[in-house]
Every structure is written in structure tokens, then in C-alpha cells.
Amino acid sequence: MTTEELLEKLKEVRRLRYESAVLEIKAAEAGCPKRLYDTLSSFSNQDDGGVILFGIAEEDDYRECGVYDAQDLQKKINEQCLQMEPPVRPLLTVAEKDGKYFVSAEIPGIDLADRPCYYKGVGRLKGSWIRVGDSDQLMTEYEIYSYEAYRKKYQDDIRVVPRASLSVLDQDLLAAYIARLKEKKPNLNALPDETIHELMSITHDGQVTLSSILLFCRYPQAYFPQLCITAIVLPGEEMGEVGKYGERFLDNRRIEGSIPEMLEEAIAFVRKNMRTKTIVDPETGRREDRGDYPITAVREAILNTLVHRDYSIHTEGMPITIKMYPNRIEIGNPGGIYGRITVDELGIKQPDTRNPVLATAMEVLQLTENRYSGIPTIRRTMNQLGLTDPVFTNSRGTFTVTLYNDSEPAIRPLSFAETSSDKEKELLRFLKKPRTRQEIADHLQIGTVQYAMQAYIRPLIESGKVKMTIPHQPRSQSQKFYTAPVSPADAITGILKGTASETLDRHSIREERLSGYEARD
């Protein structure tokens, strides 16, 4: 950053009055902040890095206070950077304005293989931070593990299951798989089955692996109760809304069995619960039954979760989730995106494979192509029906695919004559479906996208009412914004404010859902 760029940054902060995922503001009027470790860690652990700007008092209406001593401040910033592991190498810039000095520290994002960057004084578990919105949050143990798993290439899909033996596997299924292997891989023909078991990671040192249990055991949930799928159909557009007769769920099922069995049963669940329209071609007169979603897209989304979810001990207590709302279906995958690929690059760049043995076995069983065509197929089949593009969300250890149908109620443009509360209510309704910055500005009838975002969307994000589809890349061109679901804490607040009857029902629903996930804790 040049001196001129730093002065422009000061003007921008004074005008917009906010911090962001890549900007942290510190006063430093009376001395160097003693705890820069959190922000040094969080900025280093994201691709875009970030900038710490010293000399602005955020608590005093973003007053330009200047720093106490620019030279000493730079020295102390460097001292704290050297206490990080790996050491942080900031780019420092000093600028003078109206007799006051301001300092910026540009913190580069470190390579994925070197993450997490943490403060050595407290160690990796207590010193690793991540940037969420405009705040620094301590990394979870799983988030730290996910970096290590990628760096060291852990293969959790072939970790051994000590309580299991070959006798618990369906011998007919196993024999058919071995026959397919020999057919597709002629070099295995001359080898005994026991050797093939070891070579193809069916066993490891004679012990059965997790992937074998998931593929060939009739009831893997005897060993891993939560490696299943929980599927629900909800009457409203948010978790917690009840139906006409107070019903919480229209359908609720726990899907168990091997991966091939869960795949087929999950598809059947979606097919059973989605609406079907009969369309008559006006030219040919031919009738066609069309569901809310293309089954091909649904199958690819569910298959991707089964093959690419995290199977480590950190997530084995978390099931895959399918939530069917009137206007969308959400398929949640325990474990965020693996490796270097970002949400923007999905379906464009070849990703790293989290579970290579399981993916290869599924290819042999002809359940998947293993050619990274799943997400392009989802997009293509949704577009063929004229449906909204699918939304992929990666958020702190969970990856979610959201498919929208065309049942969205009509949304009217906002009028400037409306009150601010009316505008907010209508805007939140508009954001039931993820929207781009331009779509939001058009809906608000505001010509300047930046003003629309700062005046309307940023306050809703800060209040927790609106979320971003790509929270760790707020400036992404693919970023969309959507109405956040109501949390249990909000439900309790609603009770205290007098909406006891309605909100109690919603809170009870969340209690019921959480009780079904006890194994997560």
C-alpha cells in the first residue's frame, strides 16, 4: 500500500464507518494494542489476508486520532508478528494527515499447507483464529484438524474399525466387488483375495476399514450411529414454522444402511415429497409430469455428500441432512470444502479428493463417474428447467447445496414512501432466495449498488438477519445475500417479548431437532 492509498483508505473508513472481513481498525493513540495476535492469525488464515489500520478511534465515531509514535508502533507490530507460527511478514505503511500519523499493516494470507497460523504463546488450539464477518473467532478443534488433515493427507475413509471383522461384511456384495475389480484391473487377477483386500484398502493390516463398512456392511450404523441421513419436510420456509394444524414436520425420516442403500432411499424420500406438475405442450399436446427439482440434480447433490463428506472422528457424530422447504431443498454435508478449491471455483477447477479410496470404490461399483462432473450436472439440469442457479455455501465445517424451485411468491418492488420497518420486512422477504448485489439495488430502486449495500444490507448482516453465501470471501463477485434462519436465542427473546404462543412452538421445534443430534456433542 502506498502513502496515497493509505490516505484514500482513511477517507473510505470515515465515509463508510465500518470494519470488514479484510479490515481491522485500531486507535493506537496511547500505545500499541497488546493483543494483535487474534487478528494477525485470522487474516493470515484467509486467502485474501487483511489490513490493520492504526490511528482511528472506532468507539469515538471513527475519529482520526492518529498513533502515539509511528516508529515505535511499527517496531512493536513486528515484535508481535514474530511471535506467530509461522511468523507473519507485514507490509507497513506510514502516512501523515493534518499533523497526525497513521500506520497500516498489510497481513498476507499464508499458503493453505502452512495453516493455521497461531500465536505461539498459547499454542495451536488456543491461538488459532478465523475471520468471520468483521470479528475474529477462535477456531474450533475440527477447523484446526481440517488443515492438518489436508497438509498430511490423512485418509479417514480407510481408518480401521477395531470392533469389526470381515465376517460383518455381506460376502455376496464383497465377492461381486472383487469380481468387478479383477475385471477392471487385470493385474489383480492372479492375486489371492486376501492380498487384494489389503491392496484396495478393504482391510488394513488385517483390520476392516471404514470404507468397507460403509459399502459392504448391511448396517454400518451399528458402529457409527450418526453416519446416516436425517431427512425432514417442513411446512414453512424456515425451521420452526408450523403448519395449519401445528405440525412441525410433514415427513421425518432417518435413513440408514450402506452408502448405496442410503443414496437410493434418500432419492426416494425427495421424490415422494416433492410436488409434481402436469405440463401440456401447447404445440404437440403431449403431457409431461415435472417435479419441483430435476432428480438428476438431487441425486448428484446427495451422492456428493455421501462420497465427499468428512469421515474423521471429529464429524462421525454428525449426520448428513436433507431439509425440504416449500421453496427449496437444502442438503447439508458435515465437513467444509476440502483443499485449495473455493466456492467460486466449484465445477470449474478440479478439486482435491478428501476420500480417494471411497470415491474409487464407488466408481468401480458404477455409482459415480469420479470425473468431477457432479456440480456442472446440477447446474445444467436446474437451468434446463428454468430454475434458479443452485447455491453452494461453505460455512465453518459445513457445506450446503441449496436447490430452489419456482414456487416463490410474487415480490413487489419497494417504495420510498414505505416506513423503514416495512422496507426491512419486505427486503427480508425478498431475500428468502439468495440475491446478488445488483438484484438488491434494483429491488430497492437505488441506482448505486454500494449505497444499497451499506445503507440496507450491512445493518441486516450485523444484526444477524441476513447472511452471505460465501462468508469467508465477502468481496466475491459470486456473493449472494439471503435471510438468515431464526436462532433458538431469538426464539427465547420472542417469548419474553410476548409472542409466547407462536415462538414457543418454534423453539420447541428446534429443541426437538437438537435432541435428535445428541451424538454431535
Residue, then its C-alpha position, 0 to 999 in steps of 0.5 A: m500500500t502506498t502513502e496515497e492509498l493509505l490516505e484514500k483508505l482513511k477517507e473510505v473508513r470515515r465515509l463508510r464507518y465500518e470494519s470488514a472481513v479484510l479490515e481491522i481498525k485500531a486507535a493506537e493513540a496511547g500505545c500499541p494494542k497488546r493483543l494483535y495476535d487474534t487478528l494477525s492469525s485470522f487474516s493470515n488464515q484467509d486467502d485474501g489476508g487483511v489490513i490493520l489500520f492504526g490511528i482511528a478511534e472506532e468507539d469515538d465515531y471513527r475519529e482520526c486520532g492518529v498513533y502515539d509514535a509511528q516508529d515505535l508502533q511499527k517496531k512493536i507490530n513486528e515484535q508481535c508478528l514474530q511471535m506467530e507460527p509461522p511468523v507473519r511478514p507485514l507490509l507497513t505503511v506510514a502516512e501523515k494527515d493534518g499533523k497526525y500519523f497513521v500506520s497500516a499493516e498489510i497481513p498476507g494470507i499464508d499458503l493453505a499447507d502452512r495453516p493455521c497460523y497461531y500465536k505461539g504463546v498459547g499454542r495451536l488450539k488456543g491461538s488459532w483464529i478465523r475471520v468471520g464477518d468483521s470479528d475474529q473467532l477462535m477456531t474450533e478443534y475440527e477447523i484446526y484438524s481440517y488443515e492438518a488433515y489436508r497438509k498430511k493427507y490423512q485418509d479417514d475413509i480407510r481408518v480401521v474399525p477395531r470392533a469389526s471383522l470381515s465376517v460383518l461384511d455381506q460376502d455376496l456384495l464383497a465377492a461381486y466387488i472383487a469380481r468387478l475389480k479383477e475385471k477392471k484391473p487385470n493385474l489383480n487377477a492372479l492375486p489371492d483375495e486376501t492380498i487384494h483386500e489389503l491392496m484396495s484398502i478393504t482391510h488394513d493390516g488385517q483390520v476392516t476399514l471404514s470404507s468397507i463398512l460403509l459399502f459392504c456392511r448391511y448396517p454400518q450404523a451399528y458402529f457409527p450411529q450418526l453416519c446416516i441421513t436425517a431427512i425432514v419436510l417442513p411446512g414453512e420456509e424456515m425451521g420452526e414454522v408450523g403448519k395449519y394444524g401445528e405440525r412441525f414436520l410433514d415427513n421425518r425420516r432417518i435413513e440408514g444402511s450402506i452408502p448405496e442403500m442410503l443414496e437410493e432411499a434418500i432419492a426416494f424420500v425427495r421424490k415422494n415429497m416433492r410436488t409434481k406438475t402436469i405440463v401440456d405442450p401447447e404445440t404437440g399436446r403431449r403431457e409431461d409430469r415435472g417435479d419441483y427439482p430435476i432428480t438428476a440434480v438431487r441425486e448428484a447433490i446427495l451422492n456428493t455428500l455421501v462420497h465427499r463428506d468428512y469421515s474423521i472422528h471429529t464429524e462421525g457424530m454428525p449426520i448428513t441432512i436433507k431439509m425440504y422447504p416449500n421453496r427449496i431443498e437444502i442438503g447439508n454435508p458435515g465437513g467444509i470444502y476440502g483443499r485449495i478449491t473455493v466456492d467460486e471455483l466449484g465445477i470449474k477447477q478440479p478439486d482435491t479428493r478428501n476420500p480417494v479410496l471411497a470415491t474409487a470404490m464407488e466408481v468401480l461399483q458404477l455409482t459415480e463417474n469420479r470425473y468431477s462432473g457432479i456440480p456442472t450436472i446440477r447446474r445444467t439440469m436446474n437451468q434446463l428447467g428454468l430454475t434458479d442457479p443452485v447455491f453452494t455455501n461453505s460455512r465453518g465445517t459445513f457445506t450446503v447445496t441449496l436447490y430452489n424451485d419456482s414456487e416463490p411468491a410474487i415480490r413487489p418492488l419497494s417504495f420510498a414512501e414505505t416506513s423503514s420497518d416495512k422496507e426491512k420486512e419486505l427486503l427480508r422477504f425478498l431475500k428468502k432466495p439468495r440475491t446478488r448485489q445488483e438484484i438488491a439495488d434494483h429491488l430497492q430502486i437505488g441506482t448505486v449498488q454500494y449505497a444499497m449495500q451499506a445503507y440496507i444490507r450491512p445493518l441486516i448482516e450485523s444484526g444477524k438477519v441476513k447472511m452471505t453465501i460465501p462468508h469467508q470471501p465477502r468481496s466475491q463477485s459470486q456473493k449472494f445475500y439471503t435471510a438468515p434462519v431464526s436462532p433458538a436465542d431469538a426464539i427465547t427473546g420472542i417469548l419474553k417479548g410476548t409472542a409466547s404462543e407462536t415462538l414457543d412452538r418454534h423453539s420447541i421445534r428446534e429443541e426437538r431437532l437438537s435432541g435428535y443430534e445428541a451424538r454431535d456433542 
